[in-house]
Amino acid sequence: MVGMSADMHDEAAGALVEICHRLSDHGLVVAMDGNVSVRLPGGNILVTPSGINKGMVTRDDLVELLPDGSLRDPATVPTSEIGMHLRVYAMRSDVNAVCHAHPPFATAFAVAGIPLDQPVLPEMVVHLGDVPLAPFAIPSTKEVADSILPFVETRDAILLANHGVLTCGEDLYEAYFNMEKVEHAAAVLYRAAMLGGPRTLTADQVDRLRAVSKAGYGRRSGGL
């Protein structure tokens, strides 16, 4: 914890545990699925451990890594998806939290090979823009980190083919809220398809949405 107070560390740990419990409570992960991390002010990374249900994670379970990915305590075991988190942090100095989950509707789109790239919901256009689909990669391998490479620098949410969703943000809450937004959009689009298909916003409407959005209202508008 060099360069940061114990209080700051405890605050980050508390927020990470809270986000884990929210993911579980809202059905965005099941069993041992999912992983969450936060970059600490000193540069170290606090991440969820391997093999623990997110609804049962406590502060004592969390694993701390140095910026290069080495373990602060060699006896601890971080999530097997840590490589994906490290890739995001290495490429995005503005990102301080990463969330990976398997939300049912969004994961259904990922399994069907369908990106969330239709301009339908104003909130998505302004906040996240299109959510691309990364190619399939074997979970827990370097392939997953490589699969998101084309999208990391310009997207805060990515569908992982036949796997789940990755979101990131300036802090843990933004990363988690981005996960909620992606799942909500996927659920709406799924239901709209049963009603004859969504009516997408026109290019002019998208431009107007961006024009009226105030600075800070949405971090990125992606490629829509």
C-alpha positions as CSV (number, residue, x, y, z in Angstrom):
1,M,0.0,0.0,0.0
2,V,2.9,2.3,-0.6
3,G,1.7,5.8,-1.6
4,M,-1.8,5.4,-0.3
5,S,-3.5,5.4,3.1
6,A,-5.1,2.5,4.8
7,D,-8.4,4.3,4.7
8,M,-8.2,4.7,0.9
9,H,-7.4,1.0,0.5
10,D,-10.3,0.1,2.8
11,E,-12.6,2.3,0.8
12,A,-11.7,0.7,-2.5
13,A,-12.0,-2.8,-1.0
14,G,-15.5,-1.9,0.4
15,A,-16.7,-0.6,-2.9
16,L,-15.4,-3.7,-4.7
17,V,-17.2,-6.0,-2.4
18,E,-20.4,-4.0,-2.8
19,I,-20.2,-4.2,-6.6
20,C,-19.6,-8.0,-6.4
21,H,-22.7,-8.3,-4.2
22,R,-24.8,-6.1,-6.6
23,L,-23.7,-8.3,-9.6
24,S,-24.9,-11.4,-7.7
25,D,-28.1,-9.8,-6.3
26,H,-29.2,-8.6,-9.8
27,G,-28.5,-11.9,-11.5
28,L,-25.7,-10.6,-13.6
29,V,-23.5,-13.5,-12.5
30,V,-24.1,-17.0,-11.1
31,A,-22.1,-19.6,-9.2
32,M,-18.4,-18.6,-9.4
33,D,-18.7,-16.6,-12.6
34,G,-17.5,-13.0,-13.2
35,N,-14.6,-10.9,-11.9
36,V,-14.1,-7.3,-10.8
37,S,-11.1,-5.2,-10.2
38,V,-10.1,-1.6,-9.2
39,R,-6.9,0.3,-9.8
40,L,-5.7,1.7,-6.5
41,P,-4.3,5.3,-6.2
42,G,-0.8,3.9,-5.8
43,G,-1.0,1.9,-9.0
44,N,-1.6,-1.5,-7.5
45,I,-4.7,-3.5,-8.5
46,L,-7.3,-5.0,-6.2
47,V,-9.2,-7.9,-7.8
48,T,-11.6,-10.7,-7.0
49,P,-10.2,-14.1,-6.2
50,S,-10.7,-17.3,-8.1
51,G,-13.5,-19.7,-7.2
52,I,-15.7,-17.6,-4.9
53,N,-19.3,-16.7,-5.6
54,K,-19.5,-12.9,-6.0
55,G,-22.4,-12.7,-3.6
56,M,-20.1,-14.2,-0.9
57,V,-17.0,-12.2,-1.5
58,T,-15.5,-10.4,1.5
59,R,-12.7,-7.9,1.9
60,D,-10.4,-10.6,3.2
61,D,-10.9,-12.6,0.0
62,L,-9.6,-9.8,-2.3
63,V,-6.2,-10.2,-4.0
64,E,-3.8,-7.3,-4.6
65,L,-1.4,-7.2,-7.5
66,L,1.5,-4.9,-8.4
67,P,1.1,-2.8,-11.6
68,D,3.1,-5.4,-13.5
69,G,0.6,-8.1,-12.5
70,S,2.8,-9.9,-9.9
71,L,1.1,-10.8,-6.6
72,R,1.6,-8.7,-3.5
73,D,1.0,-11.9,-1.5
74,P,2.2,-15.0,-3.4
75,A,-0.2,-17.2,-1.4
76,T,-3.3,-15.6,-2.9
77,V,-5.0,-16.6,-6.2
78,P,-6.6,-13.9,-8.3
79,T,-9.3,-14.5,-10.9
80,S,-8.1,-16.6,-13.9
81,E,-9.3,-13.7,-16.1
82,I,-6.8,-11.3,-14.6
83,G,-5.0,-10.9,-18.0
84,M,-8.1,-9.3,-19.5
85,H,-8.1,-6.7,-16.7
86,L,-4.4,-6.0,-17.0
87,R,-4.8,-5.5,-20.7
88,V,-7.4,-2.8,-20.1
89,Y,-5.4,-1.0,-17.5
90,A,-2.3,-1.0,-19.7
91,M,-4.2,0.6,-22.6
92,R,-6.5,2.9,-20.7
93,S,-5.0,5.4,-18.2
94,D,-8.5,6.9,-17.7
95,V,-9.9,3.5,-16.5
96,N,-9.7,2.6,-12.9
97,A,-12.1,-0.3,-12.7
98,V,-13.0,-3.3,-14.8
99,C,-16.1,-5.6,-14.5
100,H,-16.7,-8.9,-16.3
101,A,-20.1,-10.6,-15.9
102,H,-22.5,-12.9,-17.7
103,P,-25.8,-10.9,-17.7
104,P,-28.4,-13.2,-19.4
105,F,-29.8,-10.9,-22.1
106,A,-26.5,-9.4,-23.1
107,T,-24.8,-12.8,-23.1
108,A,-27.6,-14.1,-25.3
109,F,-26.6,-11.5,-27.9
110,A,-23.0,-12.5,-27.5
111,V,-23.9,-16.2,-28.0
112,A,-26.0,-15.3,-31.0
113,G,-23.1,-13.3,-32.4
114,I,-25.1,-10.1,-32.5
115,P,-23.4,-6.8,-31.3
116,L,-25.5,-4.1,-29.7
117,D,-24.8,-1.7,-32.5
118,Q,-28.3,-0.3,-33.3
119,P,-29.0,3.3,-32.2
120,V,-32.2,2.7,-30.3
121,L,-32.0,4.0,-26.8
122,P,-30.8,7.7,-26.3
123,E,-29.0,6.7,-23.1
124,M,-26.9,4.2,-24.9
125,V,-26.1,6.5,-27.7
126,V,-24.9,9.2,-25.4
127,H,-23.2,7.1,-22.7
128,L,-21.8,4.0,-24.4
129,G,-22.6,4.1,-28.1
130,D,-22.4,0.8,-29.9
131,V,-21.2,-2.3,-28.0
132,P,-19.0,-4.4,-30.3
133,L,-18.6,-8.1,-30.3
134,A,-15.1,-9.5,-29.7
135,P,-14.3,-12.8,-31.3
136,F,-14.6,-16.0,-29.3
137,A,-11.6,-16.8,-27.1
138,I,-11.1,-19.6,-24.6
139,P,-11.9,-18.2,-21.2
140,S,-9.0,-17.8,-18.7
141,T,-6.4,-17.7,-21.5
142,K,-4.4,-15.0,-23.1
143,E,-6.7,-15.3,-26.0
144,V,-9.4,-13.4,-24.2
145,A,-7.1,-10.4,-23.5
146,D,-6.1,-10.5,-27.2
147,S,-9.7,-10.7,-28.4
148,I,-10.6,-7.3,-26.9
149,L,-7.5,-5.5,-28.2
150,P,-9.3,-3.8,-31.2
151,F,-11.9,-2.3,-29.0
152,V,-10.4,-1.4,-25.6
153,E,-9.2,2.1,-26.5
154,T,-12.5,3.3,-27.8
155,R,-15.2,1.3,-25.9
156,D,-16.3,1.1,-22.3
157,A,-18.4,-2.0,-23.0
158,I,-17.6,-5.1,-25.1
159,L,-19.5,-8.3,-25.7
160,L,-17.4,-11.4,-25.6
161,A,-18.6,-14.0,-28.1
162,N,-20.2,-17.1,-26.4
163,H,-18.9,-15.8,-23.1
164,G,-20.3,-12.6,-21.5
165,V,-19.6,-8.9,-21.2
166,L,-16.7,-6.7,-20.2
167,T,-17.2,-3.1,-19.0
168,C,-14.9,-0.5,-17.6
169,G,-15.1,3.0,-16.1
170,E,-13.4,5.8,-14.2
171,D,-14.4,4.0,-11.0
172,L,-16.1,0.9,-9.8
173,Y,-19.5,2.3,-9.9
174,E,-19.2,3.5,-13.4
175,A,-17.9,0.2,-14.5
176,Y,-20.8,-1.5,-12.8
177,F,-23.4,0.9,-14.1
178,N,-22.1,0.4,-17.6
179,M,-22.8,-3.3,-17.1
180,E,-26.4,-2.5,-16.0
181,K,-26.9,-0.3,-19.1
182,V,-25.7,-3.0,-21.5
183,E,-28.0,-5.6,-19.9
184,H,-31.0,-3.2,-20.0
185,A,-30.4,-2.4,-23.6
186,A,-30.1,-6.1,-24.5
187,A,-33.3,-6.9,-22.7
188,V,-35.2,-4.0,-24.4
189,L,-33.9,-5.0,-27.9
190,Y,-34.8,-8.7,-27.2
191,R,-38.4,-7.7,-26.4
192,A,-38.6,-5.2,-29.2
193,A,-37.7,-8.0,-31.6
194,M,-40.8,-9.9,-30.5
195,L,-42.9,-6.9,-31.2
196,G,-41.8,-6.7,-34.8
197,G,-38.3,-5.2,-34.4
198,P,-36.9,-2.0,-32.9
199,R,-37.2,1.3,-34.7
200,T,-33.8,2.7,-34.8
201,L,-33.0,6.4,-34.4
202,T,-32.0,8.2,-37.6
203,A,-28.6,9.7,-38.1
204,D,-30.0,13.1,-37.6
205,Q,-31.6,12.1,-34.3
206,V,-28.3,10.6,-33.2
207,D,-26.5,13.8,-34.1
208,R,-29.0,15.9,-32.2
209,L,-28.7,13.7,-29.1
210,R,-25.0,14.2,-29.1
211,A,-25.4,18.0,-29.6
212,V,-27.6,18.4,-26.6
213,S,-25.6,16.2,-24.3
214,K,-23.7,18.3,-21.8
215,A,-20.0,17.7,-21.2
216,G,-19.6,14.8,-18.8
217,Y,-23.1,13.4,-19.5
218,G,-21.6,10.6,-21.6
219,R,-18.0,9.6,-21.7
220,R,-18.1,8.1,-25.2
221,S,-20.5,7.8,-28.0
222,G,-18.6,5.0,-29.8
223,G,-19.1,4.4,-33.4
224,L,-22.9,4.8,-33.8
